[in-house]
Amino acid sequence: MPLSERKQELKRRRHRKKKYEIFARKLVKATVSEKTVIAEKLRCLTPGCEVLIEAWDIGKKR
């Protein structure tokens, strides 16, 4: 039996939270090019990523 839409959304939200934590850990030692890659992955992960990218100060195009 498939999950209800609410449970699916909660599952997706928890998965995004885990990915955010992983990316935050990697950003500590990341180079400029690695930060760009992480920013692109965040853009694919969620539609509200621009707020997060600005907060983490990554993905600036120079």
Sequence and secondary structure as in RCSB ss.txt:
>XXXX:A:sequence
MPLSERKQELKRRRHRKKKYEIFARKLVKATVSEKTVIAEKLRCLTPGCEVLIEAWDIGKKR
>XXXX:A:secstr
    HHHHHHHHHHHHHHHHHHHHHHHTT  HHHHHHHHHHHHHH TTHHHHHHHHT     
